[in-house]
Amino acid sequence: MLCRQIAGRSALQLLHERLLLEAKRQLTYTNMTIGQVSDSLGFSEPAYFTRFFKRNTALSPRDFRLGSKHSHKY
């Protein structure tokens, strides 16, 4: 409730935003595999990470990585 009052978003939304930001950074600036990125962010399976990422960006981690090679904007 405090998060919603201060940030206008739930604690879960803030956590997801932070996870997504870190995932994008790792996919853009490291050579880690998608499985390694998934593991580093605490997902128990790469498939869960892929679903989380796609649900929040409309892109798979692979497609995001391919697109980010042409542009560092996210």
DSSP file (Angstrom, degrees, kcal/mol; ACC not computed):
  #  RESIDUE AA STRUCTURE BP1 BP2  ACC     N-H-->O    O-->H-N    N-H-->O    O-->H-N    TCO  KAPPA ALPHA  PHI   PSI    X-CA   Y-CA   Z-CA
    1    1 A M     >        0   0    0      0, 0.0     4,-1.9     0, 0.0     5,-0.1   0.000 360.0 360.0 360.0 -38.5    0.0    0.0    0.0
    2    2 A L  H  >  +     0   0    0      2,-0.2     4,-2.5     1,-0.2     5,-0.3   0.897 360.0  53.5 -64.6 -40.5    2.9    2.4    0.8
    3    3 A C  H  >>S+     0   0    0      1,-0.2     4,-3.2     2,-0.2     5,-0.8   0.917 108.8  49.5 -59.7 -42.9    4.4    1.7   -2.6
    4    4 A R  H  >5S+     0   0    0      4,-0.2     4,-0.9     3,-0.2    -1,-0.2   0.885 111.6  48.8 -65.0 -37.6    1.2    2.6   -4.3
    5    5 A Q  H  <5S+     0   0    0     -4,-1.9    -2,-0.2     2,-0.1    -1,-0.2   0.903 122.9  31.8 -68.0 -41.1    0.9    5.8   -2.3
    6    6 A I  H  <5S+     0   0    0     -4,-2.5    -2,-0.2    -5,-0.1    -3,-0.2   0.926 136.1  20.8 -83.8 -47.8    4.5    6.9   -3.1
    7    7 A A  H  <5S-     0   0    0     -4,-3.2    -3,-0.2     2,-0.3    -2,-0.1   0.579  93.7-123.9-102.3 -11.9    5.1    5.5   -6.5
    8    8 A G  S  <<S+     0   0    0     -4,-0.9     2,-0.3    -5,-0.8    -4,-0.2   0.606  83.7  85.8  78.0   9.8    1.6    5.0   -7.9
    9    9 A R  S    S-     0   0    0     -6,-0.8    -2,-0.3    -8,-0.0    -1,-0.3  -0.956  82.8-101.4-139.2 156.7    2.4    1.4   -8.5
   10   10 A S     >  -     0   0    0     -2,-0.3     4,-2.3     1,-0.1     5,-0.2  -0.284  34.8-109.6 -73.4 164.2    2.2   -1.8   -6.5
   11   11 A A  H  > S+     0   0    0      1,-0.2     4,-2.4     2,-0.2     5,-0.2   0.887 121.3  53.0 -60.2 -38.7    5.4   -3.4   -5.0
   12   12 A L  H  > S+     0   0    0      2,-0.2     4,-2.7     1,-0.2    -1,-0.2   0.907 107.5  50.6 -64.6 -41.5    5.0   -6.2   -7.5
   13   13 A Q  H  > S+     0   0    0      2,-0.2     4,-2.4     1,-0.2    -2,-0.2   0.916 111.1  48.8 -62.1 -42.6    4.9   -3.8  -10.4
   14   14 A L  H  X S+     0   0    0     -4,-2.3     4,-2.1     2,-0.2    -2,-0.2   0.906 111.5  49.7 -63.8 -41.6    8.0   -2.0   -9.1
   15   15 A L  H  X S+     0   0    0     -4,-2.4     4,-2.6     2,-0.2    -2,-0.2   0.928 111.4  48.6 -62.0 -46.0    9.8   -5.4   -8.8
   16   16 A H  H  X S+     0   0    0     -4,-2.7     4,-2.6     1,-0.2    -2,-0.2   0.894 109.8  52.3 -62.4 -40.3    8.8   -6.4  -12.3
   17   17 A E  H  X S+     0   0    0     -4,-2.4     4,-2.2     2,-0.2    -1,-0.2   0.911 111.6  46.6 -61.5 -41.8   10.0   -3.1  -13.7
   18   18 A R  H  X S+     0   0    0     -4,-2.1     4,-2.3     2,-0.2    -2,-0.2   0.910 112.5  49.1 -68.3 -42.6   13.3   -3.5  -12.0
   19   19 A L  H  X S+     0   0    0     -4,-2.6     4,-2.5     1,-0.2    -2,-0.2   0.914 112.2  49.4 -60.8 -43.1   13.7   -7.1  -13.2
   20   20 A L  H  X S+     0   0    0     -4,-2.6     4,-2.5     2,-0.2    -2,-0.2   0.902 109.4  51.1 -64.6 -42.0   12.8   -6.1  -16.7
   21   21 A L  H  X S+     0   0    0     -4,-2.2     4,-2.2     2,-0.2    -1,-0.2   0.929 112.8  45.6 -60.8 -45.8   15.3   -3.2  -16.7
   22   22 A E  H  X S+     0   0    0     -4,-2.3     4,-2.6     2,-0.2    -2,-0.2   0.889 111.2  52.9 -67.0 -38.2   18.1   -5.5  -15.5
   23   23 A A  H  X S+     0   0    0     -4,-2.5     4,-2.6     2,-0.2     5,-0.2   0.929 109.7  48.7 -60.8 -45.2   17.1   -8.2  -18.1
   24   24 A K  H  X S+     0   0    0     -4,-2.5     4,-1.9     2,-0.2    -2,-0.2   0.905 111.4  50.0 -62.2 -41.8   17.3   -5.6  -20.9
   25   25 A R  H  X S+     0   0    0     -4,-2.2     4,-3.1     2,-0.2     5,-0.2   0.940 112.8  45.7 -61.7 -47.1   20.7   -4.4  -19.7
   26   26 A Q  H  X S+     0   0    0     -4,-2.6     4,-1.4     1,-0.2     6,-0.3   0.895 113.5  49.1 -65.9 -39.2   22.1   -8.0  -19.5
   27   27 A L  H  < S+     0   0    0     -4,-2.6    -1,-0.2    -5,-0.2    -2,-0.2   0.837 119.1  39.8 -67.8 -31.4   20.7   -8.9  -22.9
   28   28 A T  H  < S+     0   0    0     -4,-1.9    -2,-0.2    -5,-0.2    -1,-0.2   0.894 126.0  28.6 -83.7 -42.9   22.1   -5.7  -24.5
   29   29 A Y  H  < S+     0   0    0     -4,-3.1     2,-0.3    -5,-0.2    -3,-0.2   0.404 110.9  59.0-109.6   1.9   25.5   -5.4  -22.9
   30   30 A T     <  -     0   0    0     -4,-1.4     0, 0.0    -5,-0.2     0, 0.0  -0.831  67.6-133.7-125.4 167.9   26.6   -8.9  -22.0
   31   31 A N        +     0   0    0     -2,-0.3    -4,-0.1     2,-0.0    -5,-0.0   0.163  60.5 136.1-100.3  15.5   27.3  -12.1  -23.9
   32   32 A M        -     0   0    0     -6,-0.3    -2,-0.1     1,-0.1     2,-0.0  -0.319  58.7-114.7 -61.9 144.2   25.4  -14.2  -21.3
   33   33 A T     >  -     0   0    0      1,-0.1     4,-2.5     4,-0.0     5,-0.2  -0.328  27.8-107.7 -70.7 164.6   23.0  -16.8  -22.7
   34   34 A I  H  > S+     0   0    0      1,-0.2     4,-2.7     2,-0.2     5,-0.2   0.882 123.6  54.2 -61.7 -37.3   19.3  -16.3  -22.2
   35   35 A G  H  > S+     0   0    0      2,-0.2     4,-2.4     1,-0.2    -1,-0.2   0.891 108.3  48.4 -62.1 -40.1   19.5  -19.2  -19.7
   36   36 A Q  H  > S+     0   0    0      2,-0.2     4,-2.6     1,-0.2    -2,-0.2   0.896 111.8  48.9 -67.8 -40.5   22.3  -17.4  -17.8
   37   37 A V  H  X S+     0   0    0     -4,-2.5     4,-1.5     2,-0.2    -2,-0.2   0.940 111.6  50.5 -62.0 -46.6   20.3  -14.1  -17.7
   38   38 A S  H  <>S+     0   0    0     -4,-2.7     5,-2.3     1,-0.2     3,-0.4   0.927 112.7  45.8 -55.5 -48.3   17.3  -16.0  -16.5
   39   39 A D  H ><5S+     0   0    0     -4,-2.4     3,-1.5     1,-0.2    -1,-0.2   0.902 108.9  54.7 -63.8 -42.7   19.3  -17.7  -13.7
   40   40 A S  H 3<5S+     0   0    0     -4,-2.6    -1,-0.2     1,-0.3    -2,-0.2   0.769 108.3  50.5 -64.9 -24.5   21.0  -14.5  -12.7
   41   41 A L  T 3<5S-     0   0    0     -4,-1.5    -1,-0.3    -3,-0.4    -2,-0.2   0.414 121.6-105.6 -94.8   1.1   17.6  -12.8  -12.2
   42   42 A G  T < 5 +     0   0    0     -3,-1.5     2,-0.3     1,-0.3    -3,-0.2   0.591  66.6 148.2  91.7  10.8   16.3  -15.7  -10.1
   43   43 A F      < -     0   0    0     -5,-2.3    -1,-0.3    -6,-0.2    -2,-0.1  -0.620  43.4-144.5 -79.1 139.0   14.0  -17.4  -12.5
   44   44 A S  S    S+     0   0    0     -2,-0.3    -1,-0.1     1,-0.2    -5,-0.1   0.754  84.2  22.9 -75.9 -23.7   13.8  -21.2  -11.9
   45   45 A E  S >> S-     0   0    0     -7,-0.1     4,-1.6     1,-0.1     3,-0.7  -0.999  71.5-130.1-142.4 140.9   13.4  -22.0  -15.6
   46   46 A P  H 3> S+     0   0    0      0, 0.0     4,-2.8     0, 0.0     5,-0.2   0.834 109.4  62.1 -57.4 -31.6   14.4  -20.0  -18.7
   47   47 A A  H 3> S+     0   0    0      2,-0.2     4,-2.2     1,-0.2     5,-0.2   0.885 102.3  49.9 -63.2 -37.6   10.9  -20.7  -20.1
   48   48 A Y  H <> S+     0   0    0     -3,-0.7     4,-2.6     2,-0.2    -1,-0.2   0.914 111.4  48.9 -65.6 -41.9    9.4  -18.7  -17.1
   49   49 A F  H  X S+     0   0    0     -4,-1.6     4,-3.0     2,-0.2     5,-0.2   0.931 110.1  51.1 -61.4 -45.8   11.8  -15.8  -17.8
   50   50 A T  H  X S+     0   0    0     -4,-2.8     4,-2.7     1,-0.2     5,-0.2   0.910 111.7  47.2 -60.0 -43.5   10.9  -15.9  -21.5
   51   51 A R  H  X S+     0   0    0     -4,-2.2     4,-2.5     2,-0.2    -1,-0.2   0.923 113.3  48.4 -64.1 -43.7    7.2  -15.7  -20.7
   52   52 A F  H  X S+     0   0    0     -4,-2.6     4,-1.5     2,-0.2    -2,-0.2   0.940 114.7  45.7 -59.4 -48.1    7.8  -12.9  -18.2
   53   53 A F  H  X S+     0   0    0     -4,-3.0     4,-1.6     1,-0.2     6,-0.4   0.925 114.8  46.2 -63.7 -46.2    9.9  -10.9  -20.7
   54   54 A K  H  X S+     0   0    0     -4,-2.7     4,-2.4     1,-0.2    -1,-0.2   0.880 109.6  54.6 -67.0 -37.6    7.5  -11.4  -23.6
   55   55 A R  H  < S+     0   0    0     -4,-2.5    -1,-0.2    -5,-0.2    -2,-0.2   0.843 116.4  38.6 -63.1 -32.6    4.5  -10.5  -21.5
   56   56 A N  H  < S+     0   0    0     -4,-1.5    -1,-0.2    -5,-0.2    -2,-0.2   0.634 131.9  22.6 -95.5 -15.2    6.1   -7.2  -20.6
   57   57 A T  H  < S-     0   0    0     -4,-1.6    -3,-0.2     2,-0.3    -2,-0.2   0.533  90.0-126.5-125.5 -12.0    7.8   -6.2  -23.8
   58   58 A A  S  < S+     0   0    0     -4,-2.4     2,-0.3    -5,-0.3    -4,-0.2   0.561  83.8  93.6  68.6  10.4    5.9   -8.1  -26.6
   59   59 A L  S    S-     0   0    0     -6,-0.4    -2,-0.3    -5,-0.1    -1,-0.2  -0.960  78.7-119.3-127.9 148.1    9.3   -9.5  -27.7
   60   60 A S     >  -     0   0    0     -2,-0.3     4,-2.7     1,-0.1     5,-0.2  -0.464  35.3-109.6 -73.6 159.5   11.1  -12.6  -26.8
   61   61 A P  H  > S+     0   0    0      0, 0.0     4,-2.6     0, 0.0     5,-0.2   0.895 121.2  52.4 -57.1 -38.4   14.5  -12.1  -25.2
   62   62 A R  H  > S+     0   0    0      2,-0.2     4,-2.5     1,-0.2     5,-0.2   0.943 110.6  45.8 -62.4 -48.6   16.1  -13.4  -28.4
   63   63 A D  H  > S+     0   0    0      1,-0.2     4,-2.3     2,-0.2    -1,-0.2   0.886 112.5  51.6 -63.8 -38.5   14.2  -10.9  -30.6
   64   64 A F  H  X S+     0   0    0     -4,-2.7     4,-2.4     2,-0.2    -1,-0.2   0.940 110.0  49.4 -60.7 -46.5   15.0   -8.1  -28.1
   65   65 A R  H  X S+     0   0    0     -4,-2.6     4,-0.9     1,-0.2    -2,-0.2   0.911 111.0  49.1 -60.9 -43.7   18.7   -8.9  -28.2
   66   66 A L  H  < S+     0   0    0     -4,-2.5     3,-0.5     1,-0.2     4,-0.4   0.907 114.4  45.9 -63.0 -41.0   18.7   -9.0  -32.0
   67   67 A G  H >X S+     0   0    0     -4,-2.3     3,-1.1     1,-0.2     4,-0.8   0.826 106.3  59.0 -69.9 -32.3   16.9   -5.6  -32.1
   68   68 A S  H 3< S+     0   0    0     -4,-2.4    -1,-0.2     1,-0.3    -2,-0.2   0.680  90.4  70.4 -74.8 -15.6   19.2   -4.1  -29.5
   69   69 A K  T 3< S+     0   0    0     -4,-0.9    -1,-0.3    -3,-0.5    -2,-0.2   0.772 106.0  40.7 -67.6 -23.8   22.3   -4.7  -31.6
   70   70 A H  T <4 S+     0   0    0     -3,-1.1     2,-0.3    -4,-0.4    -2,-0.2   0.647 128.9  22.7 -95.8 -19.5   20.9   -2.0  -33.9
   71   71 A S     <  -     0   0    0     -4,-0.8    -1,-0.3     2,-0.1     0, 0.0  -0.979  54.0-156.8-151.3 133.4   19.8    0.4  -31.2
   72   72 A H        +     0   0    0     -2,-0.3     2,-0.4    -3,-0.1    -4,-0.1   0.233  62.5 114.0 -94.1  14.5   20.7    0.8  -27.6
   73   73 A K              0   0    0      1,-0.2    -2,-0.1    -5,-0.0     0, 0.0  -0.696 360.0 360.0 -86.2 135.9   17.4    2.4  -26.7
   74   74 A Y              0   0    0     -2,-0.4    -1,-0.2    -6,-0.0   -50,-0.1   0.209 360.0 360.0-157.1 360.0   15.1    0.7  -24.4
